[in-house]
């Protein structure tokens, strides 16, 4: 079951990337909308990763 969920998420990610490339080349309006959502979610994930990554890096450097 978890494999199906991961395959579905991977499909959405690949589809979003395709829409970003297509929108950069002047695709239809719905593609631009999907691309905007994909880029916003990417920024959100990057922002969340920076917050958790900073804490784990600083704690591991104190062990050295």
Steps between C-alpha positions, in 0.01 A plus 500: 500500500778743591667428166189612316492824697868565426448427130207743498705774668786439256255530210373832633854631541601400148178644358561826686853522363371441148247780549772738623708436188196523273387825663846651456458436127158666493245229569125541550365680810422181694863390461616833639270450798636153570854632460433781749364251755798270443750782551318620813501150648869468414574823687295378796691171513833683469401738780395210724823315421713802589339526842553136592839476330646790692423343838638159410818646356578712804443210741723266299782755480512529879577126521823540303 
